[in-house]
Amino acid sequence: MFDEEDLEAIQEGHEEWKEETYGPTVERFGERKESFTTDTGGTEVDPLYTPADVADLDYEEDLGNPAEEPYTRGVYSTMYRGRLWTMRQYAGMGTARETNERFNYLMDEGQTGLSMAFDLPTQMGYDSDAAMAEGEVGKSGVAIDSLDDFETVFDGIPLDEVSTSMTINAPASVLLAMYIAVGDKQGVPREELRGTIQNDVLKEYVARNTYIYPPEPSMRLITDIFEFCAEEVPNFNTISISGYHIREAGSTAAQEIAFTLGDGIEYVNAAIEAGQDVDEFAPQLSFFFASYNNILEEVAKFRAARRMWYRIMEERFDAENPASKQLKFHTQTAGSTLTAQQIENNVVRVAYQALAAVLGGTQSLHTNGKDEALSLPTEQSVRTALRTQQILAHESGAADTIDPLAGSYYVEALTDELEEEAFAILEEVDERGGMRQAIEAGWVQRQIQDTAFERQREIENDERIIVGVNEYRVDDEEKSEDIEEVSEEEQQHQRETVQQLRAKRDDAAVEEALDDLRTACEGDENVMPYIVTAVKAYATTGEICDAMRDVFGEYRGATI
């Protein structure tokens, strides 16, 4: 991008500045720290960046224009000038009725998409009255035991007018079937249903552990969903390949990119091996990243991930459809950065993280409530989190131009460095047989755990400042505000609700649907139509997952 003589002169001037201006000042007064690195410590940050740091940057090859290859600058031509990102606050409250109330509240406050949190029993494929569900019903999200609960959640919410994201993985096929069934009952054509299921089981083996089945049948369920949705629900994103939980488990930014895209490669390979055409299902793939406090590193991370996915789909998979090569992603601000101490500080953390996501070109965004280090967010804190996005959209100017940090010597250099580091990690993953084998061997988990251990050591040794935790503490901290809690009475009500459902439904229809599902699982038919049938017969989440457990078995992860 620069003339060689100009670059040489710039470099000479830079060296002269370091020697005559910067160096003597540092020698006399010192600097705040011995060294400066990016947030995760992977990259040394120089005191000054110049055109010499991006001397090899080719605008068309490395940046391009928005909506044009390699998509570094964004996947849409107008980005936020045409339409703002989807403001999708994550919500799920105890019972289906409470969740319906929270959804309506958020929509009244200006939210533009729904995002659904499920309790742990639902995530693990258990009904609320199961022994394994004891004490966890409704606590980390809504309890969904059957289509009856889903009908209550979306009572009065027209599915042809909203986009719904569901953070569900191992039982994703069941919850997607329930969403389709509600749409059918509302008379909404399936091609008009819009939203996303997370459906990313590989990261469950790595980071969250809410898996049910072994990897092979889990991958089969995912590719069955790809095939079914391409034909029946073409506007629904069939997977949200998630780096968020990988980062929250302790990874670096480069590891988050590499392991997330590595999972994506694994899913694409599995679908192709199942006989699907890459350009038929790849446009429905989506991604999910975390946004942390180091604004410029996060912006560079998002830009590098977009460019990398383009190159992966172009070079590995010979994708031809432009939509197959566009990395579209949802962002959530980083829950693990929120502190129980001085929780008002979390509002500031969330705002900076949201800014990074927008400057990086996210398609949708969830901003955490300030009290999420303690509990599910209250109405007041979730409103403040939503207002954070709205202020960012309408008052900050950050949404007025596309990729505003492009051309920054530091951001472009950091984008290149993250891409190089992430590709190096992917090469090692390939040498280990791909993500699935690397996960089953425990290698991926060890990389993340080592990084998390080092970060915690830095905090405990005061090498990394966390405001309000190991620095700038207060002695007399104000008591926390009221927090959301799920009472034992509410949990008991949910247990009774599912028991009443079983008493009034057609048991013969349920048994027939479950038997047909087991047969489909034993063979090679697509299981999704059978799951939809079982859902519509009011088989419960646990019963449907148990039918698949009967055939697929359960996974027991290795101790790392």
Secondary structure as a PSIPRED ss2 file (coil, helix, strand):
# PSIPRED VFORMAT (PSIPRED V4.0)

   1 M C   1.000  0.000  0.000
   2 F C   1.000  0.000  0.000
   3 D C   1.000  0.000  0.000
   4 E H   0.000  1.000  0.000
   5 E H   0.000  1.000  0.000
   6 D H   0.000  1.000  0.000
   7 L H   0.000  1.000  0.000
   8 E H   0.000  1.000  0.000
   9 A H   0.000  1.000  0.000
  10 I H   0.000  1.000  0.000
  11 Q H   0.000  1.000  0.000
  12 E H   0.000  1.000  0.000
  13 G H   0.000  1.000  0.000
  14 H H   0.000  1.000  0.000
  15 E H   0.000  1.000  0.000
  16 E H   0.000  1.000  0.000
  17 W H   0.000  1.000  0.000
  18 K H   0.000  1.000  0.000
  19 E H   0.000  1.000  0.000
  20 E H   0.000  1.000  0.000
  21 T H   0.000  1.000  0.000
  22 Y H   0.000  1.000  0.000
  23 G H   0.000  1.000  0.000
  24 P H   0.000  1.000  0.000
  25 T H   0.000  1.000  0.000
  26 V H   0.000  1.000  0.000
  27 E H   0.000  1.000  0.000
  28 R H   0.000  1.000  0.000
  29 F H   0.000  1.000  0.000
  30 G C   1.000  0.000  0.000
  31 E C   1.000  0.000  0.000
  32 R C   1.000  0.000  0.000
  33 K C   1.000  0.000  0.000
  34 E C   1.000  0.000  0.000
  35 S C   1.000  0.000  0.000
  36 F C   1.000  0.000  0.000
  37 T E   0.000  0.000  1.000
  38 T C   1.000  0.000  0.000
  39 D C   1.000  0.000  0.000
  40 T C   1.000  0.000  0.000
  41 G C   1.000  0.000  0.000
  42 G C   1.000  0.000  0.000
  43 T C   1.000  0.000  0.000
  44 E E   0.000  0.000  1.000
  45 V C   1.000  0.000  0.000
  46 D C   1.000  0.000  0.000
  47 P C   1.000  0.000  0.000
  48 L C   1.000  0.000  0.000
  49 Y C   1.000  0.000  0.000
  50 T C   1.000  0.000  0.000
  51 P H   0.000  1.000  0.000
  52 A H   0.000  1.000  0.000
  53 D H   0.000  1.000  0.000
  54 V H   0.000  1.000  0.000
  55 A C   1.000  0.000  0.000
  56 D C   1.000  0.000  0.000
  57 L C   1.000  0.000  0.000
  58 D C   1.000  0.000  0.000
  59 Y H   0.000  1.000  0.000
  60 E H   0.000  1.000  0.000
  61 E H   0.000  1.000  0.000
  62 D H   0.000  1.000  0.000
  63 L H   0.000  1.000  0.000
  64 G C   1.000  0.000  0.000
  65 N C   1.000  0.000  0.000
  66 P C   1.000  0.000  0.000
  67 A C   1.000  0.000  0.000
  68 E C   1.000  0.000  0.000
  69 E C   1.000  0.000  0.000
  70 P C   1.000  0.000  0.000
  71 Y C   1.000  0.000  0.000
  72 T C   1.000  0.000  0.000
  73 R C   1.000  0.000  0.000
  74 G C   1.000  0.000  0.000
  75 V C   1.000  0.000  0.000
  76 Y C   1.000  0.000  0.000
  77 S C   1.000  0.000  0.000
  78 T C   1.000  0.000  0.000
  79 M H   0.000  1.000  0.000
  80 Y H   0.000  1.000  0.000
  81 R H   0.000  1.000  0.000
  82 G C   1.000  0.000  0.000
  83 R C   1.000  0.000  0.000
  84 L C   1.000  0.000  0.000
  85 W C   1.000  0.000  0.000
  86 T E   0.000  0.000  1.000
  87 M E   0.000  0.000  1.000
  88 R E   0.000  0.000  1.000
  89 Q E   0.000  0.000  1.000
  90 Y E   0.000  0.000  1.000
  91 A E   0.000  0.000  1.000
  92 G C   1.000  0.000  0.000
  93 M C   1.000  0.000  0.000
  94 G C   1.000  0.000  0.000
  95 T C   1.000  0.000  0.000
  96 A H   0.000  1.000  0.000
  97 R H   0.000  1.000  0.000
  98 E H   0.000  1.000  0.000
  99 T H   0.000  1.000  0.000
 100 N H   0.000  1.000  0.000
 101 E H   0.000  1.000  0.000
 102 R H   0.000  1.000  0.000
 103 F H   0.000  1.000  0.000
 104 N H   0.000  1.000  0.000
 105 Y H   0.000  1.000  0.000
 106 L H   0.000  1.000  0.000
 107 M H   0.000  1.000  0.000
 108 D H   0.000  1.000  0.000
 109 E C   1.000  0.000  0.000
 110 G C   1.000  0.000  0.000
 111 Q C   1.000  0.000  0.000
 112 T C   1.000  0.000  0.000
 113 G E   0.000  0.000  1.000
 114 L E   0.000  0.000  1.000
 115 S E   0.000  0.000  1.000
 116 M E   0.000  0.000  1.000
 117 A C   1.000  0.000  0.000
 118 F E   0.000  0.000  1.000
 119 D C   1.000  0.000  0.000
 120 L H   0.000  1.000  0.000
 121 P H   0.000  1.000  0.000
 122 T H   0.000  1.000  0.000
 123 Q H   0.000  1.000  0.000
 124 M C   1.000  0.000  0.000
 125 G C   1.000  0.000  0.000
 126 Y C   1.000  0.000  0.000
 127 D C   1.000  0.000  0.000
 128 S C   1.000  0.000  0.000
 129 D C   1.000  0.000  0.000
 130 A C   1.000  0.000  0.000
 131 A H   0.000  1.000  0.000
 132 M H   0.000  1.000  0.000
 133 A H   0.000  1.000  0.000
 134 E C   1.000  0.000  0.000
 135 G C   1.000  0.000  0.000
 136 E C   1.000  0.000  0.000
 137 V C   1.000  0.000  0.000
 138 G C   1.000  0.000  0.000
 139 K C   1.000  0.000  0.000
 140 S C   1.000  0.000  0.000
 141 G C   1.000  0.000  0.000
 142 V E   0.000  0.000  1.000
 143 A C   1.000  0.000  0.000
 144 I C   1.000  0.000  0.000
 145 D C   1.000  0.000  0.000
 146 S C   1.000  0.000  0.000
 147 L H   0.000  1.000  0.000
 148 D H   0.000  1.000  0.000
 149 D H   0.000  1.000  0.000
 150 F H   0.000  1.000  0.000
 151 E H   0.000  1.000  0.000
 152 T H   0.000  1.000  0.000
 153 V H   0.000  1.000  0.000
 154 F C   1.000  0.000  0.000
 155 D C   1.000  0.000  0.000
 156 G C   1.000  0.000  0.000
 157 I C   1.000  0.000  0.000
 158 P C   1.000  0.000  0.000
 159 L C   1.000  0.000  0.000
 160 D C   1.000  0.000  0.000
 161 E C   1.000  0.000  0.000
 162 V C   1.000  0.000  0.000
 163 S E   0.000  0.000  1.000
 164 T E   0.000  0.000  1.000
 165 S E   0.000  0.000  1.000
 166 M E   0.000  0.000  1.000
 167 T C   1.000  0.000  0.000
 168 I C   1.000  0.000  0.000
 169 N C   1.000  0.000  0.000
 170 A C   1.000  0.000  0.000
 171 P C   1.000  0.000  0.000
 172 A H   0.000  1.000  0.000
 173 S H   0.000  1.000  0.000
 174 V H   0.000  1.000  0.000
 175 L H   0.000  1.000  0.000
 176 L H   0.000  1.000  0.000
 177 A H   0.000  1.000  0.000
 178 M H   0.000  1.000  0.000
 179 Y H   0.000  1.000  0.000
 180 I H   0.000  1.000  0.000
 181 A H   0.000  1.000  0.000
 182 V H   0.000  1.000  0.000
 183 G H   0.000  1.000  0.000
 184 D H   0.000  1.000  0.000
 185 K H   0.000  1.000  0.000
 186 Q H   0.000  1.000  0.000
 187 G C   1.000  0.000  0.000
 188 V C   1.000  0.000  0.000
 189 P C   1.000  0.000  0.000
 190 R H   0.000  1.000  0.000
 191 E H   0.000  1.000  0.000
 192 E H   0.000  1.000  0.000
 193 L C   1.000  0.000  0.000
 194 R E   0.000  0.000  1.000
 195 G E   0.000  0.000  1.000
 196 T E   0.000  0.000  1.000
 197 I E   0.000  0.000  1.000
 198 Q C   1.000  0.000  0.000
 199 N C   1.000  0.000  0.000
 200 D C   1.000  0.000  0.000
 201 V C   1.000  0.000  0.000
 202 L H   0.000  1.000  0.000
 203 K H   0.000  1.000  0.000
 204 E H   0.000  1.000  0.000
 205 Y H   0.000  1.000  0.000
 206 V H   0.000  1.000  0.000
 207 A H   0.000  1.000  0.000
 208 R H   0.000  1.000  0.000
 209 N C   1.000  0.000  0.000
 210 T C   1.000  0.000  0.000
 211 Y C   1.000  0.000  0.000
 212 I C   1.000  0.000  0.000
 213 Y C   1.000  0.000  0.000
 214 P C   1.000  0.000  0.000
 215 P H   0.000  1.000  0.000
 216 E H   0.000  1.000  0.000
 217 P H   0.000  1.000  0.000
 218 S H   0.000  1.000  0.000
 219 M H   0.000  1.000  0.000
 220 R H   0.000  1.000  0.000
 221 L H   0.000  1.000  0.000
 222 I H   0.000  1.000  0.000
 223 T H   0.000  1.000  0.000
 224 D H   0.000  1.000  0.000
 225 I H   0.000  1.000  0.000
 226 F H   0.000  1.000  0.000
 227 E H   0.000  1.000  0.000
 228 F H   0.000  1.000  0.000
 229 C H   0.000  1.000  0.000
 230 A H   0.000  1.000  0.000
 231 E H   0.000  1.000  0.000
 232 E H   0.000  1.000  0.000
 233 V C   1.000  0.000  0.000
 234 P C   1.000  0.000  0.000
 235 N C   1.000  0.000  0.000
 236 F E   0.000  0.000  1.000
 237 N E   0.000  0.000  1.000
 238 T C   1.000  0.000  0.000
 239 I E   0.000  0.000  1.000
 240 S E   0.000  0.000  1.000
 241 I E   0.000  0.000  1.000
 242 S E   0.000  0.000  1.000
 243 G C   1.000  0.000  0.000
 244 Y H   0.000  1.000  0.000
 245 H H   0.000  1.000  0.000
 246 I H   0.000  1.000  0.000
 247 R H   0.000  1.000  0.000
 248 E H   0.000  1.000  0.000
 249 A C   1.000  0.000  0.000
 250 G C   1.000  0.000  0.000
 251 S C   1.000  0.000  0.000
 252 T C   1.000  0.000  0.000
 253 A H   0.000  1.000  0.000
 254 A H   0.000  1.000  0.000
 255 Q H   0.000  1.000  0.000
 256 E H   0.000  1.000  0.000
 257 I H   0.000  1.000  0.000
 258 A H   0.000  1.000  0.000
 259 F H   0.000  1.000  0.000
 260 T H   0.000  1.000  0.000
 261 L H   0.000  1.000  0.000
 262 G H   0.000  1.000  0.000
 263 D H   0.000  1.000  0.000
 264 G H   0.000  1.000  0.000
 265 I H   0.000  1.000  0.000
 266 E H   0.000  1.000  0.000
 267 Y H   0.000  1.000  0.000
 268 V H   0.000  1.000  0.000
 269 N H   0.000  1.000  0.000
 270 A H   0.000  1.000  0.000
 271 A H   0.000  1.000  0.000
 272 I H   0.000  1.000  0.000
 273 E H   0.000  1.000  0.000
 274 A C   1.000  0.000  0.000
 275 G C   1.000  0.000  0.000
 276 Q C   1.000  0.000  0.000
 277 D C   1.000  0.000  0.000
 278 V H   0.000  1.000  0.000
 279 D H   0.000  1.000  0.000
 280 E H   0.000  1.000  0.000
 281 F H   0.000  1.000  0.000
 282 A H   0.000  1.000  0.000
 283 P H   0.000  1.000  0.000
 284 Q H   0.000  1.000  0.000
 285 L E   0.000  0.000  1.000
 286 S E   0.000  0.000  1.000
 287 F E   0.000  0.000  1.000
 288 F E   0.000  0.000  1.000
 289 F E   0.000  0.000  1.000
 290 A E   0.000  0.000  1.000
 291 S E   0.000  0.000  1.000
 292 Y C   1.000  0.000  0.000
 293 N C   1.000  0.000  0.000
 294 N C   1.000  0.000  0.000
 295 I H   0.000  1.000  0.000
 296 L H   0.000  1.000  0.000
 297 E H   0.000  1.000  0.000
 298 E H   0.000  1.000  0.000
 299 V H   0.000  1.000  0.000
 300 A H   0.000  1.000  0.000
 301 K H   0.000  1.000  0.000
 302 F H   0.000  1.000  0.000
 303 R H   0.000  1.000  0.000
 304 A H   0.000  1.000  0.000
 305 A H   0.000  1.000  0.000
 306 R H   0.000  1.000  0.000
 307 R H   0.000  1.000  0.000
 308 M H   0.000  1.000  0.000
 309 W H   0.000  1.000  0.000
 310 Y H   0.000  1.000  0.000
 311 R H   0.000  1.000  0.000
 312 I H   0.000  1.000  0.000
 313 M H   0.000  1.000  0.000
 314 E H   0.000  1.000  0.000
 315 E H   0.000  1.000  0.000
 316 R C   1.000  0.000  0.000
 317 F C   1.000  0.000  0.000
 318 D C   1.000  0.000  0.000
 319 A C   1.000  0.000  0.000
 320 E C   1.000  0.000  0.000
 321 N C   1.000  0.000  0.000
 322 P H   0.000  1.000  0.000
 323 A H   0.000  1.000  0.000
 324 S H   0.000  1.000  0.000
 325 K H   0.000  1.000  0.000
 326 Q C   1.000  0.000  0.000
 327 L C   1.000  0.000  0.000
 328 K C   1.000  0.000  0.000
 329 F E   0.000  0.000  1.000
 330 H E   0.000  0.000  1.000
 331 T E   0.000  0.000  1.000
 332 Q E   0.000  0.000  1.000
 333 T E   0.000  0.000  1.000
 334 A C   1.000  0.000  0.000
 335 G H   0.000  1.000  0.000
 336 S H   0.000  1.000  0.000
 337 T H   0.000  1.000  0.000
 338 L C   1.000  0.000  0.000
 339 T C   1.000  0.000  0.000
 340 A C   1.000  0.000  0.000
 341 Q C   1.000  0.000  0.000
 342 Q C   1.000  0.000  0.000
 343 I C   1.000  0.000  0.000
 344 E C   1.000  0.000  0.000
 345 N H   0.000  1.000  0.000
 346 N H   0.000  1.000  0.000
 347 V H   0.000  1.000  0.000
 348 V H   0.000  1.000  0.000
 349 R H   0.000  1.000  0.000
 350 V H   0.000  1.000  0.000
 351 A H   0.000  1.000  0.000
 352 Y H   0.000  1.000  0.000
 353 Q H   0.000  1.000  0.000
 354 A H   0.000  1.000  0.000
 355 L H   0.000  1.000  0.000
 356 A H   0.000  1.000  0.000
 357 A H   0.000  1.000  0.000
 358 V H   0.000  1.000  0.000
 359 L H   0.000  1.000  0.000
 360 G C   1.000  0.000  0.000
 361 G C   1.000  0.000  0.000
 362 T C   1.000  0.000  0.000
 363 Q C   1.000  0.000  0.000
 364 S E   0.000  0.000  1.000
 365 L E   0.000  0.000  1.000
 366 H E   0.000  0.000  1.000
 367 T C   1.000  0.000  0.000
 368 N C   1.000  0.000  0.000
 369 G C   1.000  0.000  0.000
 370 K C   1.000  0.000  0.000
 371 D C   1.000  0.000  0.000
 372 E C   1.000  0.000  0.000
 373 A C   1.000  0.000  0.000
 374 L C   1.000  0.000  0.000
 375 S C   1.000  0.000  0.000
 376 L C   1.000  0.000  0.000
 377 P C   1.000  0.000  0.000
 378 T C   1.000  0.000  0.000
 379 E H   0.000  1.000  0.000
 380 Q H   0.000  1.000  0.000
 381 S H   0.000  1.000  0.000
 382 V H   0.000  1.000  0.000
 383 R H   0.000  1.000  0.000
 384 T H   0.000  1.000  0.000
 385 A H   0.000  1.000  0.000
 386 L H   0.000  1.000  0.000
 387 R H   0.000  1.000  0.000
 388 T H   0.000  1.000  0.000
 389 Q H   0.000  1.000  0.000
 390 Q H   0.000  1.000  0.000
 391 I H   0.000  1.000  0.000
 392 L H   0.000  1.000  0.000
 393 A H   0.000  1.000  0.000
 394 H H   0.000  1.000  0.000
 395 E C   1.000  0.000  0.000
 396 S C   1.000  0.000  0.000
 397 G C   1.000  0.000  0.000
 398 A C   1.000  0.000  0.000
 399 A C   1.000  0.000  0.000
 400 D C   1.000  0.000  0.000
 401 T C   1.000  0.000  0.000
 402 I C   1.000  0.000  0.000
 403 D C   1.000  0.000  0.000
 404 P C   1.000  0.000  0.000
 405 L C   1.000  0.000  0.000
 406 A C   1.000  0.000  0.000
 407 G C   1.000  0.000  0.000
 408 S C   1.000  0.000  0.000
 409 Y H   0.000  1.000  0.000
 410 Y H   0.000  1.000  0.000
 411 V H   0.000  1.000  0.000
 412 E H   0.000  1.000  0.000
 413 A H   0.000  1.000  0.000
 414 L H   0.000  1.000  0.000
 415 T H   0.000  1.000  0.000
 416 D H   0.000  1.000  0.000
 417 E H   0.000  1.000  0.000
 418 L H   0.000  1.000  0.000
 419 E H   0.000  1.000  0.000
 420 E H   0.000  1.000  0.000
 421 E H   0.000  1.000  0.000
 422 A H   0.000  1.000  0.000
 423 F H   0.000  1.000  0.000
 424 A H   0.000  1.000  0.000
 425 I H   0.000  1.000  0.000
 426 L H   0.000  1.000  0.000
 427 E H   0.000  1.000  0.000
 428 E H   0.000  1.000  0.000
 429 V H   0.000  1.000  0.000
 430 D H   0.000  1.000  0.000
 431 E H   0.000  1.000  0.000
 432 R C   1.000  0.000  0.000
 433 G C   1.000  0.000  0.000
 434 G C   1.000  0.000  0.000
 435 M H   0.000  1.000  0.000
 436 R H   0.000  1.000  0.000
 437 Q H   0.000  1.000  0.000
 438 A H   0.000  1.000  0.000
 439 I H   0.000  1.000  0.000
 440 E H   0.000  1.000  0.000
 441 A C   1.000  0.000  0.000
 442 G C   1.000  0.000  0.000
 443 W H   0.000  1.000  0.000
 444 V H   0.000  1.000  0.000
 445 Q H   0.000  1.000  0.000
 446 R H   0.000  1.000  0.000
 447 Q H   0.000  1.000  0.000
 448 I H   0.000  1.000  0.000
 449 Q H   0.000  1.000  0.000
 450 D H   0.000  1.000  0.000
 451 T H   0.000  1.000  0.000
 452 A H   0.000  1.000  0.000
 453 F H   0.000  1.000  0.000
 454 E H   0.000  1.000  0.000
 455 R H   0.000  1.000  0.000
 456 Q H   0.000  1.000  0.000
 457 R H   0.000  1.000  0.000
 458 E H   0.000  1.000  0.000
 459 I H   0.000  1.000  0.000
 460 E H   0.000  1.000  0.000
 461 N C   1.000  0.000  0.000
 462 D C   1.000  0.000  0.000
 463 E C   1.000  0.000  0.000
 464 R C   1.000  0.000  0.000
 465 I C   1.000  0.000  0.000
 466 I C   1.000  0.000  0.000
 467 V E   0.000  0.000  1.000
 468 G C   1.000  0.000  0.000
 469 V C   1.000  0.000  0.000
 470 N C   1.000  0.000  0.000
 471 E E   0.000  0.000  1.000
 472 Y C   1.000  0.000  0.000
 473 R C   1.000  0.000  0.000
 474 V C   1.000  0.000  0.000
 475 D C   1.000  0.000  0.000
 476 D C   1.000  0.000  0.000
 477 E C   1.000  0.000  0.000
 478 E C   1.000  0.000  0.000
 479 K C   1.000  0.000  0.000
 480 S C   1.000  0.000  0.000
 481 E C   1.000  0.000  0.000
 482 D C   1.000  0.000  0.000
 483 I C   1.000  0.000  0.000
 484 E C   1.000  0.000  0.000
 485 E C   1.000  0.000  0.000
 486 V C   1.000  0.000  0.000
 487 S C   1.000  0.000  0.000
 488 E H   0.000  1.000  0.000
 489 E H   0.000  1.000  0.000
 490 E H   0.000  1.000  0.000
 491 Q H   0.000  1.000  0.000
 492 Q H   0.000  1.000  0.000
 493 H H   0.000  1.000  0.000
 494 Q H   0.000  1.000  0.000
 495 R H   0.000  1.000  0.000
 496 E H   0.000  1.000  0.000
 497 T H   0.000  1.000  0.000
 498 V H   0.000  1.000  0.000
 499 Q H   0.000  1.000  0.000
 500 Q H   0.000  1.000  0.000
 501 L H   0.000  1.000  0.000
 502 R H   0.000  1.000  0.000
 503 A H   0.000  1.000  0.000
 504 K H   0.000  1.000  0.000
 505 R C   1.000  0.000  0.000
 506 D C   1.000  0.000  0.000
 507 D H   0.000  1.000  0.000
 508 A H   0.000  1.000  0.000
 509 A H   0.000  1.000  0.000
 510 V H   0.000  1.000  0.000
 511 E H   0.000  1.000  0.000
 512 E H   0.000  1.000  0.000
 513 A H   0.000  1.000  0.000
 514 L H   0.000  1.000  0.000
 515 D H   0.000  1.000  0.000
 516 D H   0.000  1.000  0.000
 517 L H   0.000  1.000  0.000
 518 R H   0.000  1.000  0.000
 519 T H   0.000  1.000  0.000
 520 A H   0.000  1.000  0.000
 521 C H   0.000  1.000  0.000
 522 E H   0.000  1.000  0.000
 523 G C   1.000  0.000  0.000
 524 D C   1.000  0.000  0.000
 525 E C   1.000  0.000  0.000
 526 N C   1.000  0.000  0.000
 527 V C   1.000  0.000  0.000
 528 M H   0.000  1.000  0.000
 529 P H   0.000  1.000  0.000
 530 Y H   0.000  1.000  0.000
 531 I H   0.000  1.000  0.000
 532 V H   0.000  1.000  0.000
 533 T H   0.000  1.000  0.000
 534 A H   0.000  1.000  0.000
 535 V H   0.000  1.000  0.000
 536 K H   0.000  1.000  0.000
 537 A C   1.000  0.000  0.000
 538 Y C   1.000  0.000  0.000
 539 A C   1.000  0.000  0.000
 540 T C   1.000  0.000  0.000
 541 T H   0.000  1.000  0.000
 542 G H   0.000  1.000  0.000
 543 E H   0.000  1.000  0.000
 544 I H   0.000  1.000  0.000
 545 C H   0.000  1.000  0.000
 546 D H   0.000  1.000  0.000
 547 A H   0.000  1.000  0.000
 548 M H   0.000  1.000  0.000
 549 R H   0.000  1.000  0.000
 550 D H   0.000  1.000  0.000
 551 V H   0.000  1.000  0.000
 552 F H   0.000  1.000  0.000
 553 G C   1.000  0.000  0.000
 554 E C   1.000  0.000  0.000
 555 Y C   1.000  0.000  0.000
 556 R C   1.000  0.000  0.000
 557 G C   1.000  0.000  0.000
 558 A C   1.000  0.000  0.000
 559 T C   1.000  0.000  0.000
 560 I C   1.000  0.000  0.000
